[in-house]
């Protein structure tokens, strides 16, 4: 009888202990364990992170780190960290959180436009992805990559078409570059290549001309007419005489660093540069900035007309007056120069 009581006591104690353990395990796995007020939160786990680094991001988001640590260790997450961008929903339990940050790397939308240099683009991308700007610049200007794909350092910017794209946050610099090359080839399908060929331009030359068109006019409804002017000039062997190329050439010189040229002067036309389209026939070596897709489409679908000149319209800022003769153009240009002077814009 005494032995039976002891056995019953041991059994009861065992049941209590088992119950406590079961309750702890249940709490560790299935009780909600978030403390943020928003509907969702994100953590960004860099490549080669350890559990301590992940834990530091989780600590402000979770109610009980002790139960999370215990379950993370039991599920071997602590030794199997995955890089990426992960979502935690309000009210998730530890089990759901671990499953999310272990296997549900979420892509994100990144966007860029109007970047003037590869350095600008690298800075824009590094603010949205894990890859740093130095790594991006290195792969973007890699000589073997440019040679293999028909680019030069001067034309490389034209490979990056401004748009929004889906990437995983932990995409490498090389991964970003290679995906953008695929997007470039998708854009330059047979139909667009045929249009470029009909204009006697390569895709790279289209991007270069589009960059000039875009710097001249930000108005999509006017860009085809501007493109038509430049194509007319190319066809008859007339210099492009594009003021944006003079600005680009000037900004490469130390004396114009950290300045804004608001008025193109004769002194700018004397700059010795392959980008000076007043001195040099044809297109410059590469894009002077990243054109919007509207400008690229404008070059491929130019307005057919007899205009050879255009000048900014003082009465419709952002638009231009077009002319077929130099005399008409000079009259238009004088009106705009007077407007600049009246606004105190002398350089």
FISE-918822 format. One record per residue (C-alpha): z, x, y. Coordinates in nm, 4 decimals, padded with zeros to 6 digits. Each point is the difference from the previous one (the first is absolute). Example, Ala and Ser with C-alpha at 12.3 -4.5 7.8 and 13.67 -1.06 7.14 Angstrom:
! FISE-918822
SITE          z          x          y
SITE    00.7800    01.2300   -00.4500
SITE   -00.0660    00.1370    00.3440
END
This chain:
! FISE-918822
SITE          z          x          y
SITE    00.0000    00.0000    00.0000
SITE    00.0941    00.2802    00.2396
SITE   -00.3234    00.1855   -00.0798
SITE   -00.1991   -00.3191    00.0617
SITE    00.1570   -00.0357    00.3463
SITE   -00.0902    00.3596    00.0804
SITE   -00.3582   -00.0564   -00.1123
SITE   -00.0247   -00.3183    00.2059
SITE    00.1401    00.1833    00.3004
SITE   -00.2508    00.2821   -00.0430
SITE   -00.2802   -00.2532   -00.0361
SITE    00.1071   -00.1827    00.3139
SITE    00.0266    00.3245    00.1945
SITE   -00.3455    00.0947   -00.1285
SITE   -00.1398   -00.3327    00.1111
SITE    00.1533    00.0427    00.3431
SITE   -00.1396    00.3517    00.0293
SITE   -00.3376   -00.1185   -00.1227
SITE    00.0110   -00.2863    00.2470
SITE    00.0844    00.2347    00.2855
SITE   -00.2829    00.2335   -00.0994
SITE   -00.2413   -00.2900   -00.0415
SITE    00.1006   -00.1375    00.3376
SITE   -00.0483    00.3418    00.1593
SITE   -00.3383    00.0435   -00.1675
SITE   -00.1046   -00.3503    00.1049
SITE    00.1100    00.0685    00.3560
SITE   -00.1733    00.3365    00.0026
SITE   -00.3247   -00.1502   -00.1248
SITE   -00.0232   -00.3579    00.1183
SITE    00.2215   -00.0578    00.3055
SITE   -00.1842    00.0093    00.3360
SITE    00.0608    00.3376    00.1628
SITE   -00.1720    00.0051    00.3389
SITE    00.1614   -00.0097    00.3418
SITE   -00.2904   -00.0104    00.2460
SITE   -00.0776   -00.3219    00.1874
SITE   -00.3794    00.0168   -00.0026
SITE   -00.2028   -00.1514   -00.2824
SITE   -00.1179    00.3412   -00.1154
SITE    00.0570    00.3700    00.0553
SITE   -00.2027    00.3065   -00.0908
SITE    00.0848    00.3505   -00.1082
SITE   -00.2452    00.2912    00.0145
SITE    00.0560    00.2538   -00.2758
SITE   -00.1710    00.3347    00.0727
SITE   -00.1713    00.1989   -00.2723
SITE    00.2426    00.2140   -00.2071
SITE    00.3065   -00.1871    00.1276
SITE    00.3248    00.0080   -00.1969
SITE    00.2424   -00.2854   -00.0611
SITE    00.2310    00.1055    00.2842
SITE   -00.2866   -00.0389    00.2489
SITE   -00.0805   -00.3462   -00.1337
SITE    00.3681   -00.0927    00.0036
SITE    00.0277    00.0921    00.3686
SITE   -00.2703   -00.2543    00.0823
SITE    00.1547   -00.2669   -00.2214
SITE    00.3578    00.0338    00.1229
SITE   -00.0483   -00.1983    00.3246
SITE   -00.1764   -00.2749   -00.1950
SITE    00.2313   -00.0558   -00.2995
SITE    00.3451   -00.1585   -00.0219
SITE    00.1358    00.1982   -00.2950
SITE   -00.1416    00.3472   -00.0626
SITE    00.2394    00.0634   -00.2894
SITE   -00.1500   -00.2647   -00.2275
SITE   -00.3491    00.1035    00.1055
SITE    00.0702    00.3659   -00.0846
SITE    00.1336   -00.0965   -00.3420
SITE   -00.3011   -00.2109   -00.0910
SITE   -00.2469    00.2489    00.1458
SITE    00.1492    00.2691   -00.2238
SITE    00.0001   -00.2268   -00.3046
SITE   -00.3678   -00.0920    00.0565
SITE   -00.0836    00.3695    00.0542
SITE   -00.1359   -00.0660    00.3480
SITE    00.2087    00.2855    00.1425
SITE   -00.2187    00.2506   -00.1866
SITE   -00.3319   -00.1811    00.0369
SITE   -00.0605   -00.0532    00.3733
SITE   -00.3365   -00.1378    00.1091
SITE   -00.1495    00.0655    00.3431
SITE   -00.1324   -00.2853    00.2103
SITE    00.0773   -00.2997    00.2176
SITE    00.2235   -00.2530   -00.1686
SITE    00.1186   -00.3466    00.0943
SITE    00.3490   -00.1420   -00.0460
SITE    00.0406   -00.3740    00.0446
SITE    00.3146   -00.1587    00.1369
SITE    00.2253   -00.1112   -00.2872
SITE   -00.1458    00.2353   -00.2604
SITE    00.2369    00.1298   -00.2666
SITE    00.0264    00.3611   -00.1109
SITE   -00.2297   -00.0489   -00.2960
SITE   -00.2712   -00.1523    00.2163
SITE    00.0392    00.2713    00.2637
SITE   -00.0351    00.2789   -00.2555
SITE   -00.3035   -00.1646   -00.1568
SITE   -00.1574   -00.0346    00.3450
SITE    00.0557    00.3575    00.1173
SITE   -00.0980    00.1445   -00.3350
SITE   -00.3359   -00.1686   -00.0583
SITE   -00.1138   -00.2111    00.2948
SITE   -00.1472    00.2417    00.2534
SITE   -00.1481   -00.2286    00.2655
SITE   -00.3151    00.0886    00.1956
SITE   -00.0150   -00.0453    00.3744
SITE   -00.2698   -00.0584    00.2570
SITE   -00.0756    00.2887    00.2308
SITE   -00.2354   -00.0175    00.2957
SITE   -00.1584    00.2422    00.2438
SITE   -00.2662   -00.0060    00.2706
SITE   -00.1075    00.1833    00.3146
SITE    00.1355    00.3359   -00.1109
SITE   -00.1658    00.2770    00.2006
SITE    00.0567    00.2899   -00.2392
SITE    00.0929    00.0702   -00.3603
SITE    00.3377    00.1147    00.1333
SITE    00.0516   -00.3401    00.1621
SITE   -00.0998   -00.1722   -00.3230
SITE    00.2342    00.2171   -00.2080
SITE    00.2872   -00.0869    00.2324
SITE   -00.0790   -00.3702   -00.0251
SITE   -00.0142    00.0086   -00.3803
SITE    00.3111    00.2142   -00.0434
SITE    00.1935   -00.2643    00.1946
SITE   -00.0960   -00.2551   -00.2667
SITE   -00.0099    00.1999   -00.3262
SITE    00.2158    00.2690   -00.1590
SITE   -00.2627    00.2725    00.0482
SITE    00.0728    00.2197    00.3043
SITE   -00.2569    00.0747    00.2697
SITE   -00.0375    00.3686   -00.0891
SITE   -00.0880   -00.0843   -00.3607
SITE   -00.2460   -00.2622    00.1193
SITE   -00.1733    00.2374    00.2417
SITE   -00.0240    00.2641   -00.2730
SITE   -00.1824   -00.2263   -00.2452
SITE   -00.2111   -00.1676    00.2689
SITE   -00.1412    00.3364    00.1102
SITE   -00.0214    00.1635   -00.3431
SITE   -00.3298    00.1916    00.0039
SITE   -00.0887   -00.0618   -00.3659
SITE    00.0556   -00.3749    00.0388
SITE   -00.2100   -00.0210    00.3173
SITE   -00.2849    00.2058   -00.1505
SITE   -00.0025   -00.2010   -00.3225
SITE   -00.0225   -00.3313    00.1854
SITE   -00.2452    00.0950    00.2747
SITE    00.2429    00.0232    00.2919
SITE    00.0894    00.2707    00.2490
SITE    00.3168    00.0392    00.2032
SITE   -00.1909   -00.1590    00.2879
SITE   -00.1061   -00.3078   -00.2000
SITE    00.3129   -00.0384   -00.2186
SITE    00.1594   -00.2626    00.2261
SITE   -00.2945   -00.2302   -00.0682
SITE    00.1080   -00.0341   -00.3636
SITE    00.3052   -00.2056    00.0983
SITE   -00.1065   -00.3543    00.0774
SITE    00.2501   -00.1880    00.2194
SITE    00.1382   -00.2962   -00.1879
SITE    00.3068   -00.1101   -00.1941
SITE    00.0467    00.1336   -00.3526
SITE    00.2455   -00.0463   -00.2849
SITE    00.1861    00.3105   -00.1162
SITE    00.3143    00.0818   -00.1904
SITE    00.2478    00.1551    00.2435
SITE    00.0333    00.3145   -00.2136
SITE   -00.3772    00.0656   -00.0048
SITE   -00.0635    00.3732    00.0384
SITE   -00.2111    00.1506    00.2784
SITE   -00.2785    00.0686   -00.2506
SITE    00.0312   -00.3530   -00.1377
SITE   -00.0418   -00.1438    00.3495
SITE   -00.3033    00.2173    00.0752
SITE   -00.1719   -00.0772   -00.3305
SITE    00.0529   -00.3750    00.0349
SITE   -00.1472    00.0126    00.3512
SITE   -00.3056    00.1799   -00.1374
SITE   -00.0495   -00.2851   -00.2483
SITE    00.0310   -00.2517    00.2846
SITE   -00.2608    00.1995    00.1958
SITE   -00.2451   -00.0112   -00.2908
SITE    00.0610   -00.3736   -00.0465
SITE   -00.0762   -00.0583    00.3673
SITE   -00.3156    00.2089   -00.0161
SITE   -00.1733   -00.2193   -00.2548
SITE   -00.3767   -00.0001   -00.0570
SITE   -00.0625   -00.2605    00.2701
SITE    00.1809    00.1947    00.2730
SITE   -00.1566    00.3280   -00.1076
SITE   -00.3423   -00.1635    00.0215
SITE    00.0748   -00.1163    00.3559
SITE    00.1104    00.3497    00.0967
SITE   -00.3129    00.1506   -00.1535
SITE   -00.2187   -00.2431    00.1952
SITE    00.1634    00.1357    00.3165
SITE   -00.0642    00.3574   -00.1205
SITE    00.3742    00.0602   -00.0176
SITE    00.2346    00.1108   -00.2763
SITE    00.3284   -00.1871   -00.0551
SITE    00.1817    00.2895    00.1674
SITE   -00.2317   -00.0238    00.3020
SITE    00.0562   -00.3755    00.0185
SITE    00.3751    00.0637    00.0179
SITE   -00.0537    00.2565    00.2760
SITE   -00.2147   -00.2347    00.2071
SITE    00.2390   -00.2886   -00.0647
SITE    00.2863    00.2092    00.1376
SITE   -00.1933    00.0408    00.3260
SITE   -00.0894   -00.3693    00.0126
SITE    00.3628   -00.0954   -00.0555
SITE    00.1245    00.2349    00.2716
SITE   -00.2572   -00.1470    00.2389
SITE    00.0747   -00.3648   -00.0732
SITE    00.2877   -00.1701   -00.1767
SITE   -00.1866   -00.3333    00.0176
SITE   -00.1457   -00.0898   -00.3428
SITE   -00.2551   -00.2329    00.1614
SITE   -00.1296    00.2829    00.2219
SITE    00.0072    00.2868   -00.2509
SITE   -00.3383   -00.0835   -00.1629
SITE   -00.1658    00.0261    00.3430
SITE    00.1699    00.3330    00.0738
SITE   -00.1051    00.1253   -00.3437
SITE   -00.3551   -00.1074    00.0781
SITE   -00.0018    00.2114    00.3184
SITE    00.1050    00.3142   -00.1847
SITE   -00.2454   -00.0608   -00.2822
SITE   -00.2785   -00.0440    00.2571
SITE    00.0945    00.3347    00.1533
SITE    00.0066    00.1722   -00.3387
SITE   -00.3398   -00.1444   -00.0875
SITE   -00.1724    00.1395    00.3129
SITE    00.1851    00.3323   -00.0041
SITE    00.2101   -00.0754    00.3063
SITE    00.3518    00.1520    00.0208
SITE    00.2704   -00.2514   -00.0844
SITE    00.1844    00.0824    00.3243
SITE    00.3123   -00.1719   -00.1317
SITE    00.3011    00.0411    00.2272
SITE    00.2521   -00.0358   -00.2870
SITE   -00.1418    00.3159   -00.1582
SITE    00.0660    00.1883    00.3244
SITE    00.3607   -00.1156   -00.0045
SITE    00.0311    00.1095   -00.3624
SITE   -00.1441    00.3424    00.0843
SITE    00.2327    00.0336    00.2994
SITE    00.3098   -00.0859   -00.2002
SITE   -00.0697    00.2956   -00.2294
SITE    00.0531    00.2346    00.2972
SITE    00.3481    00.1230    00.1024
SITE   -00.0447   -00.1106    00.3633
SITE   -00.0393   -00.3635   -00.1059
SITE    00.2860   -00.0139   -00.2478
SITE    00.2481   -00.2786    00.0735
SITE   -00.2313   -00.1516    00.2607
SITE   -00.1882   -00.3283    00.0139
SITE   -00.3539    00.0084    00.1354
SITE   -00.0640   -00.3353    00.1658
SITE   -00.3160    00.0988    00.1840
SITE   -00.2724    00.2224   -00.1412
SITE   -00.1185    00.2521    00.2601
SITE   -00.2906    00.2422    00.0218
SITE    00.2348    00.2855   -00.0884
SITE    00.0537   -00.1591   -00.3412
SITE   -00.3746    00.0001   -00.0606
SITE    00.0031    00.3795    00.0151
SITE    00.2469    00.0470   -00.2870
SITE   -00.1431    00.2288   -00.2664
SITE    00.0535   -00.1957   -00.3201
SITE   -00.2107   -00.1427   -00.2835
SITE    00.1627   -00.3331    00.0919
SITE   -00.1546    00.0080    00.3484
SITE   -00.2785   -00.2532   -00.0471
SITE   -00.1289    00.0623    00.3506
SITE   -00.0930    00.3557   -00.0991
SITE   -00.0813   -00.0487   -00.3666
SITE   -00.2557   -00.2274   -00.1591
SITE    00.0913   -00.2280   -00.2866
SITE    00.3369   -00.0926   -00.1388
SITE    00.3104    00.2193    00.0327
SITE    00.1319    00.1736   -00.3158
SITE    00.2323   -00.2847   -00.0969
SITE    00.1970   -00.3045    00.1150
SITE    00.1889    00.0306    00.3268
SITE    00.2534   -00.2578   -00.1208
SITE    00.0456   -00.2546   -00.2750
SITE   -00.2309   -00.2960    00.0684
SITE    00.0907   -00.3573   -00.0788
SITE   -00.2078   -00.1552   -00.2758
SITE   -00.1543   -00.2244    00.2650
SITE   -00.1615    00.3078    00.1583
SITE   -00.1253    00.1260   -00.3370
SITE   -00.1576   -00.3393   -00.0675
SITE   -00.1465    00.0030    00.3519
SITE   -00.1804    00.3268   -00.0688
SITE   -00.1331   -00.1325   -00.3309
SITE   -00.1062   -00.3259    00.1663
SITE   -00.0970    00.1033    00.3544
SITE   -00.1436   -00.2319    00.2579
SITE   -00.3717    00.0633    00.0443
SITE   -00.0877    00.0396    00.3680
SITE   -00.1588    00.2377    00.2529
SITE    00.3181    00.1100    00.1777
SITE    00.0513    00.3725    00.0444
SITE    00.2988   -00.0045    00.2341
SITE    00.3313   -00.1757    00.0574
SITE    00.2863    00.0318    00.2467
SITE    00.3447   -00.1577    00.0086
SITE    00.0079   -00.3355    00.1753
SITE    00.2485    00.0001    00.2895
SITE    00.0122   -00.3802   -00.0034
SITE    00.0543   -00.0358   -00.3752
SITE    00.2342    00.2797   -00.0990
SITE   -00.0588    00.0985   -00.3606
SITE   -00.3670   -00.0976    00.0120
SITE   -00.3155    00.1744    00.1201
SITE   -00.3188   -00.0574    00.1960
SITE   -00.3146    00.1045   -00.1844
SITE   -00.3207    00.1323    00.1512
SITE   -00.3525    00.0873   -00.1141
SITE   -00.0757    00.2406    00.2833
SITE    00.1885    00.2894    00.1533
SITE   -00.0256   -00.1631    00.3416
SITE    00.1742   -00.3163   -00.1217
SITE    00.2608    00.2102   -00.1745
SITE    00.0743    00.2096    00.3082
SITE    00.0650   -00.3166    00.2003
SITE    00.2386   -00.1261   -00.2698
SITE    00.1736    00.3379   -00.0221
SITE    00.0483    00.0191    00.3781
SITE    00.1732   -00.3389   -00.0020
SITE    00.2417    00.1162   -00.2670
SITE    00.0654    00.3347    00.1720
SITE    00.0881   -00.1896    00.3184
SITE    00.2388   -00.2160   -00.1987
SITE    00.1734    00.3088   -00.1433
SITE    00.0347    00.1501    00.3455
SITE    00.1436   -00.3237    00.1351
SITE    00.2647    00.0156   -00.2729
SITE    00.0886    00.3597    00.0862
SITE   -00.1391    00.1281   -00.3295
SITE   -00.1492    00.3365    00.0863
SITE    00.0344    00.1921   -00.3248
END
